[in-house]
Amino acid sequence: MGKKIVVVNAGPRKGWNTDTLLIEASKGVESTGAEIERFDLFRLEKYTGCISCFGCKKMNFKGYCVCKDGLTPVLDAIRKSDGLIIGSPNYLGDLTASFRALYERLVFQNLTYNADTPCCNQNMIPVLLIMTSNSPDTAYLDKMENYQQVLTMFVGPTELFISGDTLQLKDYSKTDWPWYFDGEAKLKRHETVFPQECKRVYEMGSTLIK
């Protein structure tokens, strides 16, 4: 049976930075013959973050989130997959609320509170976490490394890819206030640097499962 990689878009905008990088990473995965199953969190049925019901702390549901909502198919797919790619833009200094909801549910279901075996995940898989940001690549590196550490512990070995200083709008002059950065410089970067980032994330997708 062929390998299956779950791809999750935790951003709302089609055709923009996060979506584009996820598409390129997916192409990299598919170049190896693996299959992609994609979810767009902003287009799912209603869901929430962890509701702290502790249902996953009962032996019969160990490693399973018992809350049934729009995230259930995503969690089920990840549990059966051979790898995971998640992409999110940076909103107000963190990843999106949609990402956080998945992150809470994905991690907490595998957390045992047992000192000897803190994680009950029986299917550790490689993860690629992608963030796009209006700020420089290194601006939120500490936060991203924290996500990397937690995902590595509870989901599987995690790589990071950060695309910073991104172009948010094709024409910043159409908004109603002056921006503190140079929109033309961002456009130039998008035309020159971003294509190289697309190539790099394609390569990371192609080597996700080795």
N, C-alpha and C positions, 0 to 999 in steps of 0.2 A: 504494500500500500504506500502511496506517495505521501510526502510530508505536507503538513498544512500549517500555515502561518496566519495568525489573526492580526489584522491591521485595524487600529482604532484611531479615528480622528476625533480629538477632543476640542476642535475648533469649529466655528460656525460658518466660515466663509469658503465657498467652493472656488477653486481656481486660483487661490492666493497662496501665500508662502507655505503654511503648514500642509495644506492639501497637496500642493505641488511636490513637496519633499516626500510625503507619504506615497504619492504615486510613483515617484522615482525609486524609492526604497522597495516598493512592491514589485516594480519591474526587475529590480535586482534579484529579489527572491524568485520570481517566476523564471528568470534565466537559468536557474538551477533545476528546474522541473517541478518545484514545489507549487502548491496551490495556495491561493489567497482567499481568506474570508474577511471581508471588511465591514466595519460598523462605524456609522457616523453618530456620535452621541447626541448631537443637537437635533437629530431626526428620529430618535427613538420614542417609544411610548413613555409616559411619565415615570420618573424614577427619583430616588433620593440617595443620599450618602448612607453610611452605616447608621442604623437606628438603635444600636446598642441593646438588641434584644437578647444577645448571648445564646441564641439558638445554635450557632455553629460551635458552641462549647460543649454540646451534648455528643456522646459517643456516636450515636446514629447519624449525626450530621457533621462529623469532623471533616473540616476542609470544604464545607459547603455553606454558602450563604442561604439561609432559609427564607429571606425576604423575597417575595415574588413581585417583580415589576419589570420595567423596560430594560433593566440591566441584566436580568436573569439569563437571557440568551447569550449575552456577551461573556458573562462569567462561565457559563457552561462550555462555550466554544473555546475559551482560553484554557480551561481545565483539560480539554481533550487535544490541545494543539501541540505542535512541535516548536513553536516560537511565537513571540509577540512583538509587535511594533506599535508604539503609541506616540502620537504627535499632538502637541498643544501649543498655542500661542501663549505669551506671557501677558497676563492681565493684572495690572496694579501690583507688580512685583512678585507674582506667583503664577502657577499654571491655572487653567480655567476651573470654575466650579464644577463643570462636567467631569474634568479629569479627576478632581479631588473626590467626587462621589465614587467613581470607579476605583480609584486608588484605595480609598477606605474599605470598600467592600472586598476588593481583591486581596488586600493584605490581611485584614482582620479575620477572615475566614480561616486563615492558615496559622494564626497566632494562638499558641496553646497556654501561655503563661506558665509553662513548665521549664524550669531551669536547665534540665538535662536535654530536653527536646523541644525547644521554643517554637519550632515550625513543624506542622504536620503535612505539608505539601508533599505528595507522592509523585508529582510530575514536574520537577524543576526544569524550566525551559529558558533558552536565551531570550533576552529582552533588548530591544533598541528603543531608547527614549529620546524623542526629538522635541526640542523647544525652539520656537521662533520668537524674536524679541526686537522691539524698536531700539533697545539699549545695546551697548557693545557686547560681544560674545562672553566676556568674562564677568559681566555685571552681576549675574546671579549664579555664579559657579558654585558657591557654597551650598545654596539651596538645591541645585541640581545634583550635586554630589551626595546630599542627604537622601534625596529620592533614589539615587543610584544604589546607595548602601542598603536601604530598606527593601527595595525591589530585589536586589541580589540575595538578600537573606530569606525572603518569603516567596518569591516567584522564580528567580533564576538569575544567572550571571548577566549583568546589565551594562550595556554600553550607552554613552551619551553622544548626542549630536546637537550642537547649538548653532543656530543661524541668527546672528545679531545684526543690529543696525538695518533692519529690514524696511522695505518700502511698504507703507500701509495704504497709500492712496496713489492712484495714477497722477492726480493733479491736486497738490495740496492747496493751490491758490483758490480752489472752488469752495473752501470752507470759510467761515465767518470771522476767523481770528488769525493773527500771525503766529507762525510756529517758531520755536527757538532753535530749530535745526534747519539745515539746508536741504530742501526737498529735491533740488536738482542733483545734489551729491548722492542722495539716497537712490534716485533713479539711475544714476550712472553705476552705482554699486550693484543695483539689481540687474543691470544689463551685462555686467562684467564678472562680478564675484559670485553672484547667486547661481549662475549656470555651473560654475565649478563646484559649488556646494551640492548641487543636484547630482553631479557625477560622483562625488564622494559618498553621498548617502546611497546611491545606487550600488556602489561597491560594498558598503556596509550591509546592505540587504542581501547581496549575493554571497556574503560570507557568514550570514547570521547562523545558519545551521551548517556545520562542518562535518 
